Amino acid sequence: MEDIALGNLYRESGQYALSEKEFRQALTLNEHAVDAKLGLAQTYASNDQNAMAEILGLPTTWEQTAL
């Protein structure tokens, strides 16, 4: 998905608001997209927003991503 690729690029360049926007867009297309959820959680973690990830029920550590 293009949204996920862009979200990852924005996160890696420190553009967290744009990254969040892209991952949220991907989730509107498929609310079960694991890669979009993980990318959003990583964006929050990169931006020191672990509390937001927890509120949304997203993983905040790699251990929580095991299926």
C-alpha positions as a Markdown table, in Angstrom:
| # | Residue | x | y | z |
|---|---|---|---|---|
| 1 | Met | 0.0 | 0.0 | 0.0 |
| 2 | Glu | 1.3 | 3.4 | -0.9 |
| 3 | Asp | 0.0 | 5.0 | 2.3 |
| 4 | Ile | 2.1 | 2.6 | 4.4 |
| 5 | Ala | 5.2 | 3.2 | 2.4 |
| 6 | Leu | 4.8 | 6.9 | 2.7 |
| 7 | Gly | 4.1 | 6.6 | 6.4 |
| 8 | Asn | 7.3 | 4.7 | 6.9 |
| 9 | Leu | 9.3 | 7.3 | 4.9 |
| 10 | Tyr | 7.8 | 10.2 | 6.8 |
| 11 | Arg | 8.5 | 8.5 | 10.2 |
| 12 | Glu | 12.1 | 7.7 | 9.2 |
| 13 | Ser | 12.6 | 11.4 | 8.3 |
| 14 | Gly | 11.0 | 12.6 | 11.6 |
| 15 | Gln | 7.8 | 14.0 | 10.0 |
| 16 | Tyr | 5.5 | 12.3 | 12.5 |
| 17 | Ala | 2.3 | 14.2 | 11.7 |
| 18 | Leu | 2.5 | 13.2 | 8.1 |
| 19 | Ser | 3.4 | 9.7 | 9.0 |
| 20 | Glu | 0.4 | 9.4 | 11.3 |
| 21 | Lys | -1.8 | 10.8 | 8.6 |
| 22 | Glu | -0.7 | 8.2 | 6.0 |
| 23 | Phe | -1.1 | 5.3 | 8.4 |
| 24 | Arg | -4.6 | 6.5 | 9.5 |
| 25 | Gln | -5.5 | 6.7 | 5.8 |
| 26 | Ala | -4.4 | 3.1 | 5.3 |
| 27 | Leu | -6.5 | 2.1 | 8.2 |
| 28 | Thr | -9.6 | 3.8 | 6.7 |
| 29 | Leu | -9.1 | 1.5 | 3.7 |
| 30 | Asn | -8.5 | -1.6 | 5.8 |
| 31 | Glu | -9.1 | -1.3 | 9.5 |
| 32 | His | -7.4 | -4.7 | 10.1 |
| 33 | Ala | -4.2 | -3.9 | 8.3 |
| 34 | Val | -1.5 | -5.1 | 10.7 |
| 35 | Asp | 1.3 | -3.2 | 8.9 |
| 36 | Ala | -0.6 | 0.1 | 9.2 |
| 37 | Lys | -1.3 | -0.5 | 12.9 |
| 38 | Leu | 2.3 | -1.4 | 13.6 |
| 39 | Gly | 3.5 | 1.6 | 11.6 |
| 40 | Leu | 1.2 | 3.9 | 13.5 |
| 41 | Ala | 2.4 | 2.5 | 16.8 |
| 42 | Gln | 6.0 | 2.9 | 15.7 |
| 43 | Thr | 5.3 | 6.5 | 14.8 |
| 44 | Tyr | 3.8 | 7.2 | 18.2 |
| 45 | Ala | 6.8 | 5.5 | 19.9 |
| 46 | Ser | 9.2 | 7.5 | 17.8 |
| 47 | Asn | 7.5 | 10.6 | 18.8 |
| 48 | Asp | 7.3 | 9.7 | 22.5 |
| 49 | Gln | 3.6 | 9.1 | 22.4 |
| 50 | Asn | 3.4 | 5.6 | 23.8 |
| 51 | Ala | 0.4 | 6.7 | 25.8 |
| 52 | Met | -1.6 | 7.4 | 22.6 |
| 53 | Ala | -0.6 | 4.0 | 21.3 |
| 54 | Glu | -1.8 | 2.3 | 24.5 |
| 55 | Ile | -5.1 | 4.2 | 24.4 |
| 56 | Leu | -5.7 | 3.0 | 20.8 |
| 57 | Gly | -4.7 | -0.6 | 21.8 |
| 58 | Leu | -1.6 | -0.6 | 19.6 |
| 59 | Pro | 1.6 | -2.4 | 20.6 |
| 60 | Thr | 4.2 | -0.3 | 22.2 |
| 61 | Thr | 7.0 | -2.9 | 22.3 |
| 62 | Trp | 8.2 | -5.4 | 19.7 |
| 63 | Glu | 7.2 | -8.3 | 22.1 |
| 64 | Gln | 3.5 | -7.2 | 21.8 |
| 65 | Thr | 3.5 | -7.6 | 18.1 |
| 66 | Ala | 3.9 | -11.5 | 18.2 |
| 67 | Leu | 0.8 | -13.1 | 16.6 |
